[in-house]
Structures are given as structure tokens and as C-alpha cells.
Amino acid sequence: MNLPRRQTCKTFLIAGLLFFASSLSLRAQNDSFYNGKTVRIIVGSTPGGFYDRWARLLSRYLPKYIPGNPNLVVQNMPGASSVVAANYVYNLPKPDGLTVVMPINSLHLDQIVGRQEVKYDMRRFEYIGS
């Protein structure tokens, strides 16, 4: 029973990644924005986990689809079920589009139940895929 769910999750993730690549190319004014820059993918879980493996797979193949071929680097920031990573990315002093968070899929629940550790507003995040 888990196999169809895994295939569905993979399909949605791949679709989201393709949307991410196309949205980056639409937003870039020219190839020089990402040229020579590094895009960080902040993963809200430990190295070797499900989200970490997907982020590392993305970082290997996605740059060739982004104008300017930037470097993609994966940085793990585990803690509080991705709350630490979401807080970090949300509160960056300069939201320049070079940092992306890859949290667990139930991150929104922490804000809904009113966890005091939450320092982000899920409604203000821009979503790439699910």
C-alpha cells in the first residue's frame, strides 16, 4: 500500500522541482543573475534522511536547468521538526532568492497550534511545490 503513495509523492516532488526550475528562469532578468552564485537548499532534517536525499539529488541535476548555472549547496539544519530551518530562512535579513528551505510536509501545523518556537508566518512563504 505504501508503494503507490511513494510513487505519488515522487511525482509531486518532481513536478514541484520542474516548476521551481521554470519559475527561476521566469524571474531571472537575464542569465547573469545566477551566474557565479550559489543557491542554498536548507533542509530541516538530519543528513541521510528522506528530505536530505531529495535535496542532494536536486542539487546535482537542477543547476543545468537554471539560467546562469548556479551552484546548489545543501545545508542541513535539523531541529524541532524543521522549525529551526523555517525560522532561519523566514528571518533572513536579505531575502534575495538564493536560499530555499525544504521542511517536512507538516510544518504548517506548528503555526496552527501556536507553538511558541515558531517565528515565521506560513502564509508569507512562497511555495514551489508540495
N, CA, C and O atoms as a printed pandas DataFrame, in Angstrom:
     atom_number atom_name residue_name chain_id  residue_number  x_coord  y_coord  z_coord
0              1         N          MET        A               1    0.817   -1.191    0.000
1              2        CA          MET        A               1    0.000    0.000    0.000
2              3         C          MET        A               1    0.864    1.259    0.000
3              4         O          MET        A               1    0.423    2.303   -0.482
4              5         N          ASN        A               2    2.076    1.184    0.527
5              6        CA          ASN        A               2    2.958    2.344    0.553
6              7         C          ASN        A               2    3.561    2.653   -0.811
7              8         O          ASN        A               2    3.948    3.791   -1.077
8              9         N          LEU        A               3    3.642    1.647   -1.676
9             10        CA          LEU        A               3    4.269    1.873   -2.973
10            11         C          LEU        A               3    3.530    2.914   -3.810
11            12         O          LEU        A               3    4.182    3.818   -4.333
12            13         N          PRO        A               4    2.198    2.837   -3.968
13            14        CA          PRO        A               4    1.529    3.895   -4.743
14            15         C          PRO        A               4    1.679    5.273   -4.101
15            16         O          PRO        A               4    1.794    6.274   -4.808
16            17         N          ARG        A               5    1.680    5.334   -2.781
17            18        CA          ARG        A               5    1.829    6.620   -2.105
18            19         C          ARG        A               5    3.227    7.191   -2.365
19            20         O          ARG        A               5    3.374    8.391   -2.593
20            21         N          ARG        A               6    4.243    6.339   -2.332
21            22        CA          ARG        A               6    5.604    6.786   -2.616
22            23         C          ARG        A               6    5.717    7.289   -4.047
23            24         O          ARG        A               6    6.340    8.319   -4.304
24            25         N          GLN        A               7    5.116    6.560   -4.970
25            26        CA          GLN        A               7    5.163    6.989   -6.365
26            27         C          GLN        A               7    4.447    8.321   -6.539
27            28         O          GLN        A               7    4.907    9.175   -7.297
28            29         N          THR        A               8    3.339    8.505   -5.854
29            30        CA          THR        A               8    2.607    9.761   -5.926
30            31         C          THR        A               8    3.442   10.895   -5.344
31            32         O          THR        A               8    3.506   11.981   -5.920
32            33         N          CYS        A               9    4.081   10.646   -4.205
33            34        CA          CYS        A               9    4.942   11.663   -3.590
34            35         C          CYS        A               9    6.089   12.033   -4.517
35            36         O          CYS        A               9    6.416   13.210   -4.667
36            37         N          LYS        A              10    6.699   11.034   -5.135
37            38        CA          LYS        A              10    7.808   11.297   -6.059
38            39         C          LYS        A              10    7.323   12.110   -7.252
39            40         O          LYS        A              10    8.012   13.025   -7.705
40            41         N          THR        A              11    6.147   11.781   -7.756
41            42        CA          THR        A              11    5.601   12.508   -8.900
42            43         C          THR        A              11    5.367   13.968   -8.545
43            44         O          THR        A              11    5.722   14.861   -9.314
44            45         N          PHE        A              12    4.767   14.215   -7.375
45            46        CA          PHE        A              12    4.534   15.593   -6.951
46            47         C          PHE        A              12    5.834   16.340   -6.708
47            48         O          PHE        A              12    5.947   17.522   -7.034
48            49         N          LEU        A              13    6.813   15.656   -6.139
49            50        CA          LEU        A              13    8.094   16.299   -5.879
50            51         C          LEU        A              13    8.788   16.665   -7.183
51            52         O          LEU        A              13    9.335   17.761   -7.306
52            53         N          ILE        A              14    8.774   15.771   -8.144
53            54        CA          ILE        A              14    9.395   16.053   -9.439
54            55         C          ILE        A              14    8.661   17.190  -10.137
55            56         O          ILE        A              14    9.291   18.066  -10.730
56            57         N          ALA        A              15    7.335   17.181  -10.069
57            58        CA          ALA        A              15    6.565   18.273  -10.672
58            59         C          ALA        A              15    6.890   19.598   -9.996
59            60         O          ALA        A              15    7.022   20.625  -10.662
60            61         N          GLY        A              16    7.017   19.572   -8.672
61            62        CA          GLY        A              16    7.365   20.784   -7.944
62            63         C          GLY        A              16    8.739   21.281   -8.311
63            64         O          GLY        A              16    8.960   22.487   -8.426
64            65         N          LEU        A              17    9.661   20.363   -8.497
65            66        CA          LEU        A              17   11.022   20.752   -8.870
66            67         C          LEU        A              17   11.064   21.345  -10.267
67            68         O          LEU        A              17   11.777   22.318  -10.515
68            69         N          LEU        A              18   10.309   20.765  -11.167
69            70        CA          LEU        A              18   10.255   21.327  -12.517
70            71         C          LEU        A              18    9.639   22.723  -12.488
71            72         O          LEU        A              18   10.087   23.622  -13.200
72            73         N          PHE        A              19    8.615   22.896  -11.664
73            74        CA          PHE        A              19    8.021   24.219  -11.509
74            75         C          PHE        A              19    9.034   25.189  -10.920
75            76         O          PHE        A              19    9.103   26.344  -11.338
76            77         N          PHE        A              20    9.822   24.725   -9.949
77            78        CA          PHE        A              20   10.872   25.547   -9.335
78            79         C          PHE        A              20   11.858   25.999  -10.405
79            80         O          PHE        A              20   12.217   27.175  -10.467
80            81         N          ALA        A              21   12.292   25.076  -11.237
81            82        CA          ALA        A              21   13.256   25.427  -12.279
82            83         C          ALA        A              21   12.660   26.422  -13.266
83            84         O          ALA        A              21   13.332   27.367  -13.678
84            85         N          SER        A              22   11.408   26.215  -13.644
85            86        CA          SER        A              22   10.798   27.137  -14.605
86            87         C          SER        A              22   10.524   28.494  -13.979
87            88         O          SER        A              22   10.634   29.518  -14.654
88            89         N          SER        A              23   10.163   28.519  -12.677
89            90        CA          SER        A              23    9.905   29.808  -12.039
90            91         C          SER        A              23   11.183   30.602  -11.873
91            92         O          SER        A              23   11.164   31.830  -11.957
92            93         N          LEU        A              24   12.286   29.925  -11.640
93            94        CA          LEU        A              24   13.562   30.634  -11.536
94            95         C          LEU        A              24   13.935   31.257  -12.870
95            96         O          LEU        A              24   14.443   32.377  -12.915
96            97         N          SER        A              25   13.686   30.538  -13.953
97            98        CA          SER        A              25   14.044   31.097  -15.251
98            99         C          SER        A              25   13.106   32.231  -15.646
99           100         O          SER        A              25   13.507   33.136  -16.377
100          101         N          LEU        A              26   11.856   32.192  -15.171
101          102        CA          LEU        A              26   10.936   33.270  -15.470
102          103         C          LEU        A              26   11.266   34.530  -14.687
103          104         O          LEU        A              26   11.101   35.637  -15.198
104          105         N          ARG        A              27   11.730   34.374  -13.457
105          106        CA          ARG        A              27   12.024   35.520  -12.610
106          107         C          ARG        A              27   13.362   36.172  -12.944
107          108         O          ARG        A              27   13.547   37.369  -12.721
108          109         N          ALA        A              28   14.266   35.406  -13.464
109          110        CA          ALA        A              28   15.586   35.969  -13.755
110          111         C          ALA        A              28   15.482   36.946  -14.924
111          112         O          ALA        A              28   14.916   36.621  -15.968
112          113         N          GLN        A              29   16.028   38.134  -14.739
113          114        CA          GLN        A              29   16.001   39.144  -15.796
114          115         C          GLN        A              29   16.916   38.739  -16.941
115          116         O          GLN        A              29   16.616   38.975  -18.111
116          117         N          ASN        A              30   18.017   38.137  -16.590
117          118        CA          ASN        A              30   18.935   37.630  -17.592
118          119         C          ASN        A              30   19.766   36.523  -16.963
119          120         O          ASN        A              30   19.629   36.228  -15.776
120          121         N          ASP        A              31   20.622   35.919  -17.763
121          122        CA          ASP        A              31   21.425   34.813  -17.266
122          123         C          ASP        A              31   22.421   35.249  -16.199
123          124         O          ASP        A              31   22.898   34.410  -15.435
124          125         N          SER        A              32   22.741   36.504  -16.127
125          126        CA          SER        A              32   23.806   36.931  -15.232
126          127         C          SER        A              32   23.394   36.953  -13.756
127          128         O          SER        A              32   24.272   37.016  -12.895
128          129         N          PHE        A              33   22.102   36.903  -13.426
129          130        CA          PHE        A              33   21.719   36.932  -12.012
130          131         C          PHE        A              33   22.264   35.731  -11.264
131          132         O          PHE        A              33   22.876   35.893  -10.208
132          133         N          TYR        A              34   22.059   34.542  -11.778
133          134        CA          TYR        A              34   22.516   33.332  -11.108
134          135         C          TYR        A              34   23.931   32.929  -11.504
135          136         O          TYR        A              34   24.506   32.024  -10.899
136          137         N          ASN        A              35   24.488   33.578  -12.495
137          138        CA          ASN        A              35   25.831   33.237  -12.964
138          139         C          ASN        A              35   26.857   33.479  -11.856
139          140         O          ASN        A              35   27.003   34.600  -11.369
140          141         N          GLY        A              36   27.563   32.421  -11.464
141          142        CA          GLY        A              36   28.587   32.533  -10.447
142          143         C          GLY        A              36   28.061   32.576   -9.021
143          144         O          GLY        A              36   28.846   32.769   -8.093
144          145         N          LYS        A              37   26.762   32.402   -8.815
145          146        CA          LYS        A              37   26.189   32.462   -7.470
146          147         C          LYS        A              37   25.892   31.058   -6.953
147          148         O          LYS        A              37   25.914   30.078   -7.699
148          149         N          THR        A              38   25.620   30.994   -5.674
149          150        CA          THR        A              38   25.301   29.730   -5.023
150          151         C          THR        A              38   23.916   29.821   -4.406
151          152         O          THR        A              38   23.617   30.750   -3.656
152          153         N          VAL        A              39   23.074   28.848   -4.729
153          154        CA          VAL        A              39   21.739   28.742   -4.145
154          155         C          VAL        A              39   21.830   27.685   -3.047
155          156         O          VAL        A              39   22.260   26.557   -3.289
156          157         N          ARG        A              40   21.422   28.063   -1.845
157          158        CA          ARG        A              40   21.455   27.134   -0.718
158          159         C          ARG        A              40   20.081   26.515   -0.520
159          160         O          ARG        A              40   19.065   27.209   -0.514
160          161         N          ILE        A              41   20.067   25.205   -0.358
161          162        CA          ILE        A              41   18.851   24.485   -0.002
162          163         C          ILE        A              41   19.007   24.098    1.462
163          164         O          ILE        A              41   19.828   23.245    1.801
164          165         N          ILE        A              42   18.216   24.727    2.329
165          166        CA          ILE        A              42   18.265   24.436    3.755
166          167         C          ILE        A              42   17.277   23.317    4.040
167          168         O          ILE        A              42   16.070   23.480    3.858
168          169         N          VAL        A              43   17.793   22.182    4.487
169          170        CA          VAL        A              43   16.959   21.015    4.771
170          171         C          VAL        A              43   16.726   20.956    6.271
171          172         O          VAL        A              43   17.673   21.015    7.055
172          173         N          GLY        A              44   15.472   20.841    6.666
173          174        CA          GLY        A              44   15.112   20.854    8.078
174          175         C          GLY        A              44   15.202   19.513    8.763
175          176         O          GLY        A              44   14.526   19.290    9.767
176          177         N          SER        A              45   16.022   18.608    8.245
177          178        CA          SER        A              45   16.179   17.299    8.874
178          179         C          SER        A              45   17.647   16.888    8.837
179          180         O          SER        A              45   18.497   17.600    8.304
180          181         N          THR        A              46   17.919   15.744    9.405
181          182        CA          THR        A              46   19.297   15.279    9.530
182          183         C          THR        A              46   19.846   14.759    8.205
183          184         O          THR        A              46   19.075   14.387    7.320
184          185         N          PRO        A              47   21.163   14.730    8.061
185          186        CA          PRO        A              47   21.767   14.169    6.849
186          187         C          PRO        A              47   21.396   12.699    6.676
187          188         O          PRO        A              47   21.354   11.937    7.641
188          189         N          GLY        A              48   21.133   12.323    5.449
189          190        CA          GLY        A              48   20.804   10.938    5.137
190          191         C          GLY        A              48   19.329   10.620    5.172
191          192         O          GLY        A              48   18.930    9.515    4.803
192          193         N          GLY        A              49   18.513   11.551    5.602
193          194        CA          GLY        A              49   17.079   11.312    5.667
194          195         C          GLY        A              49   16.403   11.505    4.316
195          196         O          GLY        A              49   17.062   11.812    3.322
196          197         N          PHE        A              50   15.106   11.326    4.283
197          198        CA          PHE        A              50   14.325   11.414    3.045
198          199         C          PHE        A              50   14.478   12.770    2.361
199          200         O          PHE        A              50   14.782   12.829    1.170
200          201         N          TYR        A              51   14.272   13.857    3.101
201          202        CA          TYR        A              51   14.342   15.188    2.514
202          203         C          TYR        A              51   15.776   15.550    2.123
203          204         O          TYR        A              51   15.997   16.231    1.121
204          205         N          ASP        A              52   16.725   15.102    2.896
205          206        CA          ASP        A              52   18.127   15.348    2.579
206          207         C          ASP        A              52   18.514   14.672    1.269
207          208         O          ASP        A              52   19.203   15.271    0.444
208          209         N          ARG        A              53   18.085   13.453    1.074
209          210        CA          ARG        A              53   18.414   12.743   -0.178
210          211         C          ARG        A              53   17.794   13.433   -1.383
211          212         O          ARG        A              53   18.434   13.548   -2.428
212          213         N          TRP        A              54   16.561   13.892   -1.250
213          214        CA          TRP        A              54   15.922   14.594   -2.363
214          215         C          TRP        A              54   16.625   15.918   -2.657
215          216         O          TRP        A              54   16.816   16.277   -3.819
216          217         N          ALA        A              55   17.002   16.630   -1.622
217          218        CA          ALA        A              55   17.695   17.904   -1.818
218          219         C          ALA        A              55   19.037   17.683   -2.501
219          220         O          ALA        A              55   19.413   18.453   -3.385
220          221         N          ARG        A              56   19.755   16.656   -2.110
221          222        CA          ARG        A              56   21.058   16.378   -2.728
222          223         C          ARG        A              56   20.903   15.918   -4.171
223          224         O          ARG        A              56   21.740   16.229   -5.019
224          225         N          LEU        A              57   19.845   15.187   -4.446
225          226        CA          LEU        A              57   19.584   14.793   -5.831
226          227         C          LEU        A              57   19.284   16.028   -6.678
227          228         O          LEU        A              57   19.783   16.163   -7.796
228          229         N          LEU        A              58   18.474   16.914   -6.139
229          230        CA          LEU        A              58   18.165   18.166   -6.840
230          231         C          LEU        A              58   19.412   18.989   -7.099
231          232         O          LEU        A              58   19.592   19.537   -8.187
232          233         N          SER        A              59   20.269   19.072   -6.096
233          234        CA          SER        A              59   21.449   19.920   -6.227
234          235         C          SER        A              59   22.404   19.424   -7.290
235          236         O          SER        A              59   23.241   20.188   -7.770
236          237         N          ARG        A              60   22.298   18.170   -7.666
237          238        CA          ARG        A              60   23.169   17.636   -8.716
238          239         C          ARG        A              60   22.636   17.928  -10.117
239          240         O          ARG        A              60   23.421   18.175  -11.032
240          241         N          TYR        A              61   21.317   17.905  -10.299
241          242        CA          TYR        A              61   20.756   17.972  -11.638
242          243         C          TYR        A              61   20.031   19.265  -11.976
243          244         O          TYR        A              61   19.879   19.588  -13.154
244          245         N          LEU        A              62   19.584   20.009  -10.982
245          246        CA          LEU        A              62   18.804   21.211  -11.237
246          247         C          LEU        A              62   19.600   22.383  -11.816
247          248         O          LEU        A              62   19.039   23.139  -12.609
248          249         N          PRO        A              63   20.867   22.574  -11.468
249          250        CA          PRO        A              63   21.587   23.752  -11.974
250          251         C          PRO        A              63   21.623   23.877  -13.495
251          252         O          PRO        A              63   21.665   24.991  -14.018
252          253         N          LYS        A              64   21.608   22.773  -14.198
253          254        CA          LYS        A              64   21.677   22.883  -15.665
254          255         C          LYS        A              64   20.378   23.419  -16.265
255          256         O          LYS        A              64   20.349   23.791  -17.438
256          257         N          TYR        A              65   19.303   23.464  -15.472
257          258        CA          TYR        A              65   18.033   24.000  -15.954
258          259         C          TYR        A              65   17.771   25.430  -15.484
259          260         O          TYR        A              65   16.744   26.019  -15.824
260          261         N          ILE        A              66   18.687   25.982  -14.712
261          262        CA          ILE        A              66   18.551   27.354  -14.225
262          263         C          ILE        A              66   19.499   28.237  -15.021
263          264         O          ILE        A              66   20.689   27.933  -15.102
264          265         N          PRO        A              67   19.005   29.322  -15.612
265          266        CA          PRO        A              67   19.897   30.204  -16.377
266          267         C          PRO        A              67   21.040   30.713  -15.512
267          268         O          PRO        A              67   20.830   31.178  -14.391
268          269         N          GLY        A              68   22.235   30.621  -16.039
269          270        CA          GLY        A              68   23.412   31.049  -15.299
270          271         C          GLY        A              68   24.100   29.906  -14.577
271          272         O          GLY        A              68   25.183   30.088  -14.021
272          273         N          ASN        A              69   23.490   28.735  -14.578
273          274        CA          ASN        A              69   24.045   27.530  -13.947
274          275         C          ASN        A              69   24.651   27.787  -12.568
275          276         O          ASN        A              69   25.860   27.634  -12.398
276          277         N          PRO        A              70   23.841   28.172  -11.583
277          278        CA          PRO        A              70   24.407   28.429  -10.251
278          279         C          PRO        A              70   24.817   27.129   -9.563
279          280         O          PRO        A              70   24.409   26.041   -9.969
280          281         N          ASN        A              71   25.605   27.256   -8.549
281          282        CA          ASN        A              71   25.919   26.104   -7.699
282          283         C          ASN        A              71   24.758   25.924   -6.736
283          284         O          ASN        A              71   24.215   26.906   -6.229
284          285         N          LEU        A              72   24.372   24.682   -6.479
285          286        CA          LEU        A              72   23.361   24.393   -5.466
286          287         C          LEU        A              72   24.043   23.638   -4.344
287          288         O          LEU        A              72   24.698   22.622   -4.576
288          289         N          VAL        A              73   23.889   24.134   -3.134
289          290        CA          VAL        A              73   24.522   23.537   -1.965
290          291         C          VAL        A              73   23.439   23.174   -0.964
291          292         O          VAL        A              73   22.529   23.960   -0.701
292          293         N          VAL        A              74   23.548   21.978   -0.412
293          294        CA          VAL        A              74   22.590   21.518    0.591
294          295         C          VAL        A              74   23.192   21.740    1.968
295          296         O          VAL        A              74   24.333   21.359    2.231
296          297         N          GLN        A              75   22.407   22.364    2.848
297          298        CA          GLN        A              75   22.836   22.603    4.222
298          299         C          GLN        A              75   21.766   22.049    5.144
299          300         O          GLN        A              75   20.607   22.457    5.069
300          301         N          ASN        A              76   22.142   21.126    6.010
301          302        CA          ASN        A              76   21.194   20.558    6.960
302          303         C          ASN        A              76   21.110   21.436    8.192
303          304         O          ASN        A              76   22.122   21.894    8.725
304          305         N          MET        A              77   19.880   21.660    8.634
305          306        CA          MET        A              77   19.630   22.454    9.828
306          307         C          MET        A              77   18.509   21.767   10.615
307          308         O          MET        A              77   17.393   22.280   10.697
308          309         N          PRO        A              78   18.823   20.589   11.199
309          310        CA          PRO        A              78   17.775   19.854   11.903
310          311         C          PRO        A              78   17.395   20.529   13.217
311          312         O          PRO        A              78   18.179   21.272   13.807
312          313         N          GLY        A              79   16.209   20.257   13.642
313          314        CA          GLY        A              79   15.760   20.754   14.932
314          315         C          GLY        A              79   14.295   21.117   14.915
315          316         O          GLY        A              79   13.826   21.823   14.022
316          317         N          ALA        A              80   13.582   20.632   15.904
317          318        CA          ALA        A              80   12.173   20.961   16.128
318          319         C          ALA        A              80   11.312   20.690   14.899
319          320         O          ALA        A              80   10.437   21.487   14.560
320          321         N          SER        A              81   11.559   19.576   14.241
321          322        CA          SER        A              81   10.763   19.179   13.059
322          323         C          SER        A              81   10.744   20.276   12.004
323          324         O          SER        A              81    9.676   20.656   11.524
324          325         N          SER        A              82   11.897   20.779   11.646
325          326        CA          SER        A              82   12.109   21.796   10.604
326          327         C          SER        A              82   11.774   23.213   11.030
327          328         O          SER        A              82   11.904   24.130   10.219
328          329         N          VAL        A              83   11.351   23.430   12.261
329          330        CA          VAL        A              83   11.034   24.781   12.721
330          331         C          VAL        A              83   12.290   25.648   12.732
331          332         O          VAL        A              83   12.229   26.825   12.376
332          333         N          VAL        A              84   13.421   25.082   13.134
333          334        CA          VAL        A              84   14.674   25.841   13.164
334          335         C          VAL        A              84   15.033   26.326   11.759
335          336         O          VAL        A              84   15.392   27.490   11.577
336          337         N          ALA        A              85   14.939   25.448   10.777
337          338        CA          ALA        A              85   15.262   25.818    9.394
338          339         C          ALA        A              85   14.278   26.851    8.855
339          340         O          ALA        A              85   14.689   27.806    8.196
340          341         N          ALA        A              86   12.994   26.675    9.123
341          342        CA          ALA        A              86   11.989   27.630    8.647
342          343         C          ALA        A              86   12.184   28.998    9.296
343          344         O          ALA        A              86   12.072   30.022    8.622
344          345         N          ASN        A              87   12.475   29.024   10.595
345          346        CA          ASN        A              87   12.749   30.293   11.268
346          347         C          ASN        A              87   13.946   30.990   10.644
347          348         O          ASN        A              87   13.919   32.201   10.426
348          349         N          TYR        A              88   14.987   30.238   10.359
349          350        CA          TYR        A              88   16.201   30.804    9.783
350          351         C          TYR        A              88   15.924   31.446    8.419
351          352         O          TYR        A              88   16.294   32.594    8.175
352          353         N          VAL        A              89   15.275   30.697    7.546
353          354        CA          VAL        A              89   15.035   31.203    6.189
354          355         C          VAL        A              89   14.034   32.358    6.205
355          356         O          VAL        A              89   14.202   33.328    5.467
356          357         N          TYR        A              90   13.015   32.267    7.023
357          358        CA          TYR        A              90   11.999   33.331    7.080
358          359         C          TYR        A              90   12.577   34.640    7.591
359          360         O          TYR        A              90   12.180   35.714    7.139
360          361         N          ASN        A              91   13.501   34.559    8.518
361          362        CA          ASN        A              91   14.050   35.753    9.144
362          363         C          ASN        A              91   15.395   36.188    8.571
363          364         O          ASN        A              91   16.142   36.919    9.222
364          365         N          LEU        A              92   15.704   35.744    7.363
365          366        CA          LEU        A              92   16.932   36.213    6.712
366          367         C          LEU        A              92   16.855   37.718    6.522
367          368         O          LEU        A              92   15.802   38.237    6.151
368          369         N          PRO        A              93   17.949   38.429    6.767
369          370        CA          PRO        A              93   17.898   39.881    6.611
370          371         C          PRO        A              93   17.723   40.324    5.162
371          372         O          PRO        A              93   17.179   41.398    4.904
372          373         N          LYS        A              94   18.178   39.510    4.220
373          374        CA          LYS        A              94   18.096   39.883    2.813
374          375         C          LYS        A              94   17.489   38.717    2.016
375          376         O          LYS        A              94   18.217   37.815    1.602
376          377         N          PRO        A              95   16.182   38.725    1.798
377          378        CA          PRO        A              95   15.578   37.640    1.017
378          379         C          PRO        A              95   15.859   37.826   -0.477
379          380         O          PRO        A              95   15.061   38.428   -1.196
380          381         N          ASP        A              96   16.995   37.307   -0.933
381          382        CA          ASP        A              96   17.450   37.540   -2.296
382          383         C          ASP        A              96   17.150   36.400   -3.259
383          384         O          ASP        A              96   17.542   36.469   -4.425
384          385         N          GLY        A              97   16.471   35.360   -2.807
385          386        CA          GLY        A              97   16.145   34.259   -3.693
386          387         C          GLY        A              97   17.254   33.239   -3.828
387          388         O          GLY        A              97   17.166   32.339   -4.664
388          389         N          LEU        A              98   18.289   33.358   -3.029
389          390        CA          LEU        A              98   19.396   32.417   -3.103
390          391         C          LEU        A              98   19.368   31.398   -1.971
391          392         O          LEU        A              98   20.294   30.599   -1.831
392          393         N          THR        A              99   18.315   31.420   -1.165
393          394        CA          THR        A              99   18.156   30.455   -0.081
394          395         C          THR        A              99   16.750   29.889   -0.135
395          396         O          THR        A              99   15.768   30.631   -0.167
396          397         N          VAL        A             100   16.663   28.560   -0.145
397          398        CA          VAL        A             100   15.391   27.854   -0.232
398          399         C          VAL        A             100   15.321   26.894    0.947
399          400         O          VAL        A             100   16.325   26.276    1.299
400          401         N          VAL        A             101   14.158   26.761    1.559
401          402        CA          VAL        A             101   14.004   25.810    2.660
402          403         C          VAL        A             101   13.237   24.593    2.172
403          404         O          VAL        A             101   12.290   24.710    1.394
404          405         N          MET        A             102   13.658   23.426    2.639
405          406        CA          MET        A             102   12.970   22.173    2.327
406          407         C          MET        A             102   12.570   21.544    3.657
407          408         O          MET        A             102   13.280   20.681    4.175
408          409         N          PRO        A             103   11.419   21.978    4.218
409          410        CA          PRO        A             103   10.990   21.473    5.526
410          411         C          PRO        A             103   10.168   20.195    5.381
411          412         O          PRO        A             103    9.876   19.748    4.272
412          413         N          ILE        A             104    9.804   19.624    6.514
413          414        CA          ILE        A             104    8.903   18.480    6.475
414          415         C          ILE        A             104    7.525   18.969    6.037
415          416         O          ILE        A             104    7.215   20.156    6.137
416          417         N          ASN        A             105    6.715   18.052    5.559
417          418        CA          ASN        A             105    5.441   18.450    4.956
418          419         C          ASN        A             105    4.378   18.890    5.953
419          420         O          ASN        A             105    3.340   19.404    5.535
420          421         N          SER        A             106    4.590   18.714    7.237
421          422        CA          SER        A             106    3.589   19.122    8.215
422          423         C          SER        A             106    4.019   20.354    9.006
423          424         O          SER        A             106    3.545   20.567   10.122
424          425         N          LEU        A             107    4.893   21.152    8.452
425          426        CA          LEU        A             107    5.422   22.321    9.145
426          427         C          LEU        A             107    4.330   23.333    9.494
427          428         O          LEU        A             107    4.413   24.005   10.523
428          429         N          HIS        A             108    3.328   23.442    8.659
429          430        CA          HIS        A             108    2.252   24.417    8.897
430          431         C          HIS        A             108    1.491   24.157   10.191
431          432         O          HIS        A             108    0.929   25.080   10.780
432          433         N          LEU        A             109    1.473   22.901   10.635
433          434        CA          LEU        A             109    0.735   22.567   11.855
434          435         C          LEU        A             109    1.332   23.239   13.085
435          436         O          LEU        A             109    0.607   23.567   14.024
436          437         N          ASP        A             110    2.648   23.446   13.090
437          438        CA          ASP        A             110    3.279   24.093   14.233
438          439         C          ASP        A             110    2.750   25.511   14.428
439          440         O          ASP        A             110    2.563   25.961   15.558
440          441         N          GLN        A             111    2.514   26.198   13.342
441          442        CA          GLN        A             111    1.968   27.553   13.448
442          443         C          GLN        A             111    0.488   27.509   13.838
443          444         O          GLN        A             111    0.025   28.333   14.628
444          445         N          ILE        A             112   -0.234   26.569   13.294
445          446        CA          ILE        A             112   -1.672   26.471   13.571
446          447         C          ILE        A             112   -1.932   26.210   15.055
447          448         O          ILE        A             112   -2.840   26.799   15.641
448          449         N          VAL        A             113   -1.138   25.330   15.657
449          450        CA          VAL        A             113   -1.359   25.013   17.071
450          451         C          VAL        A             113   -0.720   26.034   18.003
451          452         O          VAL        A             113   -0.902   25.967   19.218
452          453         N          GLY        A             114    0.022   26.972   17.444
453          454        CA          GLY        A             114    0.555   28.068   18.233
454          455         C          GLY        A             114    1.811   27.759   19.021
455          456         O          GLY        A             114    1.978   28.266   20.130
456          457         N          ARG        A             115    2.708   26.931   18.470
457          458        CA          ARG        A             115    3.974   26.660   19.160
458          459         C          ARG        A             115    4.743   27.956   19.346
459          460         O          ARG        A             115    4.872   28.743   18.409
460          461         N          GLN        A             116    5.246   28.179   20.528
461          462        CA          GLN        A             116    5.949   29.427   20.821
462          463         C          GLN        A             116    7.282   29.535   20.095
463          464         O          GLN        A             116    7.810   30.639   19.965
464          465         N          GLU        A             117    7.843   28.427   19.618
465          466        CA          GLU        A             117    9.115   28.454   18.910
466          467         C          GLU        A             117    8.983   28.995   17.492
467          468         O          GLU        A             117    9.979   29.390   16.886
468          469         N          VAL        A             118    7.777   29.018   16.962
469          470        CA          VAL        A             118    7.545   29.436   15.578
470          471         C          VAL        A             118    7.744   30.944   15.447
471          472         O          VAL        A             118    7.065   31.732   16.104
472          473         N          LYS        A             119    8.679   31.326   14.594
473          474        CA          LYS        A             119    8.969   32.743   14.332
474          475         C          LYS        A             119    8.760   33.069   12.852
475          476         O          LYS        A             119    9.413   33.961   12.312
476          477         N          TYR        A             120    7.861   32.353   12.210
477          478        CA          TYR        A             120    7.567   32.546   10.797
478          479         C          TYR        A             120    6.062   32.565   10.590
479          480         O          TYR        A             120    5.291   32.148   11.454
480          481         N          ASP        A             121    5.666   33.055    9.436
481          482        CA          ASP        A             121    4.261   33.057    9.045
482          483         C          ASP        A             121    4.158   32.257    7.750
483          484         O          ASP        A             121    4.626   32.703    6.702
484          485         N          MET        A             122    3.554   31.092    7.821
485          486        CA          MET        A             122    3.476   30.205    6.658
486          487         C          MET        A             122    2.795   30.873    5.466
487          488         O          MET        A             122    3.079   30.523    4.321
488          489         N          ARG        A             123    1.916   31.813    5.715
489          490        CA          ARG        A             123    1.214   32.484    4.619
490          491         C          ARG        A             123    2.135   33.378    3.813
491          492         O          ARG        A             123    1.800   33.751    2.689
492          493         N          ARG        A             124    3.283   33.728    4.361
493          494        CA          ARG        A             124    4.208   34.635    3.675
494          495         C          ARG        A             124    5.316   33.907    2.933
495          496         O          ARG        A             124    6.097   34.530    2.213
496          497         N          PHE        A             125    5.389   32.581    3.105
497          498        CA          PHE        A             125    6.337   31.791    2.320
498          499         C          PHE        A             125    5.831   31.683    0.895
499          500         O          PHE        A             125    4.623   31.649    0.663
500          501         N          GLU        A             126    6.738   31.629   -0.052
501          502        CA          GLU        A             126    6.367   31.352   -1.439
502          503         C          GLU        A             126    6.637   29.891   -1.700
503          504         O          GLU        A             126    7.766   29.427   -1.545
504          505         N          TYR        A             127    5.605   29.156   -2.099
505          506        CA          TYR        A             127    5.715   27.727   -2.270
506          507         C          TYR        A             127    6.119   27.371   -3.688
507          508         O          TYR        A             127    5.639   27.956   -4.659
508          509         N          ILE        A             128    7.010   26.402   -3.785
509          510        CA          ILE        A             128    7.482   25.944   -5.084
510          511         C          ILE        A             128    6.763   24.670   -5.477
511          512         O          ILE        A             128    6.362   24.519   -6.631
512          513         N          GLY        A             129    6.594   23.757   -4.549
513          514        CA          GLY        A             129    5.931   22.503   -4.825
514          515         C          GLY        A             129    5.525   21.856   -3.524
515          516         O          GLY        A             129    5.791   22.386   -2.445
516          517         N          SER        A             130    4.881   20.715   -3.625
517          518        CA          SER        A             130    4.434   20.051   -2.434
518          519         C          SER        A             130    4.736   18.572   -2.550
519          520         O          SER        A             130    4.435   17.807   -1.634
